[in-house]
Amino acid sequence: MSPPIDRRKFLRGSAALGAFAALGGLGACGDSGPAAADGGAAVDLVPPPGWDYPAINELLPFGHGVASGDPLADRVILWTRITVPDARGWAVADPQGLTEVAVDWLVATDPALDDIVARGRVRTDRGLDWTVKVDAAGLPSATTYYYAFEALGRRSITGRTRTAPAPGDAVAELRIAHAACSSYWSMDFHPYARIAERDDLDLFCHAGDHVYDFVDDKQWYRARNDVFDPEYVDFRDWRNADECGRRYALYYSDPDLLKAHQSLPFAIMPDQHDVDDATDPDTGIEFTRAEAAQVFWLWTPSRPPLPDGSGEFGPPPTPDTNIAFVPRTAAELFYRYLPYGDLADVILIDQRRHRDPQAPSEMGKLLGQAQTAWLQRVLLASTNERGAVQRVVVNQINLSQLLLFTAPLPGLFETLGLNPNGPELYTSGWGGFPAARDEFYGFLREHGIVDNLVMSGDSHGWFANDLIETAGLPAYNPANGGGTRGVVGVEIVPSAMGRANGVDVVAGALYAAAHGGQPPLADYATQANVYVPLATPIMVLVEDAARLVNPQLRYFNWRTYGYGLAHLTADTLVCELWEVPSPQAAPEQTLLRQFVSAVGAPHLASVPNPQPTRGGRQSPAAPLPAGV
């Protein structure tokens, strides 16, 4: 258990350190004097008094670092943003008179950026919210690269990324980290720091709610500049595209997330909070979900698929061209897949945005018929054409069932936001479409596609499941995964990165019951130190009861936070659950559970006395550019 929190004392200490100091080895990327724009005019990168925008000022104009994502065998997306402070405000169209900025990018095989293998120059402007997003193409597969950007006479920090393996590459293993539900205000982002410290990862998959549109009233743990004000733009729901982009800026100025972005490629499937709509109370103008999706494509290193709903990617643009702005009509087409050589395919599916009650198939009612047909094609091709050993499916909401059980307290399920009427507790996704899940399992079983790891999110707890319809002996034996029906894969939910788990939700309800219905809000320390210990034994009873009714549920813990890690080889899958202290940052992490599943016979077998897996490849960390 983490020690008691004095939130105000901690925040005073954090402010004294400063976000830049927390970066440790990153450092600044130039002196603080004027920089030069294209025409030679001076640009002052020192923020003027009163300029209020979340960025790491010492890294300006690259105040949100660099990021990479959605790698293919011959290319990878590279991302950054140009941020120029202006005394007139943070959303002016022409900061310090700039209407566009030329940005150079380069990719090299070495951390010093001497052996350059790709480069280009693009331009960004207000229409792209000053973001830069290029597809660095023509790269050899299964290779670690280092990259950087230059603009206004400054160089960004150096990023590290890696291309996917191609078929036939001699790749013996893949290592993929996994997280979900990252709430900035609910905890420090030190899980990202632990991920960034690893030098043997191929990919990081985020299963949704990479950013949040709102602040949980049970978790006022931290706020930018210690401003715990629900009317402040960084502590309330966004209202328009500028504020939605600013939310990404808030997240990306967190030193730990910045380190993770710098260290490995991301593959993100947005959930509902990433692309939530809103209405501006001052203007009455609606900010639509499609517009929020456009901001997602601008601000993440994600590869937009073709606008025809095929889930395929088009050819890369030239080295001197930004990836095109995604139109509203195609902005919510998030489903896509990333082939990872002979070992695996990474498949990202979207169960939120394409539902069709008139679809001819049960899966189509949840996923939409176009996405269903795409998913089935990809799965069949993965097995029969590409011959991939395993599949990693990034899925927003639990795939496996969580059947109703007797609650230890009346009203508990309602407090937890669950369906108290059954037969399943989670009904916002697959649990609300059980016939779709049965059809999906039947498709996988019919075609022998059973080596599947589903990386899910949304439920804010640790879940480990064998994937099989509700069944007991002889159809399913939970001791070894055997039986007459057959398991079609396994699923891991890696708790949450801060967003309230079962204990914190119950603790918030206990606090409110003792304080006239008021949520904890700024009294976070009382909730953490008084009510979390009261809620913990209740949640242990919930976990025990759930496992009795759900034999496929191999592990369930609704009390702690962290991330997941998968180690894939030609004959095994190892899944690790890594717990971190919460909410206050600490360097420790604990291997909470480790499971092993054999290729050809999927089943999450718990490993006694586990030893952490380690990759056979260690890539040097990304340093600062030379001369800084």
Secondary structure as UniProt FT lines:
FT   HELIX           7..17
FT   HELIX           19..22
FT   TURN            23..25
FT   STRAND          35..36
FT   TURN            38..39
FT   STRAND          42..43
FT   TURN            49..50
FT   HELIX           57..59
FT   TURN            60..61
FT   TURN            63..64
FT   STRAND          66..69
FT   STRAND          75..81
FT   TURN            87..88
FT   HELIX           95..97
FT   STRAND          101..108
FT   TURN            111..112
FT   STRAND          116..124
FT   HELIX           126..128
FT   TURN            129..130
FT   STRAND          131..137
FT   STRAND          144..151
FT   TURN            152..153
FT   STRAND          154..155
FT   STRAND          159..162
FT   TURN            167..168
FT   STRAND          174..179
FT   TURN            184..186
FT   HELIX           190..197
FT   STRAND          203..206
FT   TURN            217..218
FT   HELIX           224..226
FT   TURN            230..231
FT   HELIX           233..235
FT   HELIX           241..252
FT   HELIX           255..263
FT   STRAND          266..268
FT   HELIX           273..275
FT   STRAND          278..279
FT   TURN            281..283
FT   STRAND          286..287
FT   HELIX           289..299
FT   TURN            307..308
FT   TURN            319..320
FT   HELIX           328..330
FT   TURN            331..332
FT   STRAND          336..340
FT   TURN            341..343
FT   STRAND          344..348
FT   TURN            357..358
FT   HELIX           362..367
FT   HELIX           369..380
FT   HELIX           381..385
FT   STRAND          390..397
FT   TURN            410..411
FT   HELIX           412..415
FT   TURN            416..417
FT   TURN            420..421
FT   HELIX           430..432
FT   HELIX           434..446
FT   TURN            447..448
FT   STRAND          452..457
FT   STRAND          462..466
FT   TURN            473..475
FT   TURN            478..480
FT   STRAND          490..494
FT   STRAND          497..498
FT   HELIX           502..514
FT   TURN            515..517
FT   TURN            521..522
FT   HELIX           524..526
FT   HELIX           527..531
FT   HELIX           532..549
FT   TURN            551..552
FT   STRAND          553..557
FT   STRAND          561..568
FT   STRAND          572..580
FT   STRAND          590..598
FT   TURN            599..600
FT   STRAND          601..606
FT   TURN            626..627
//
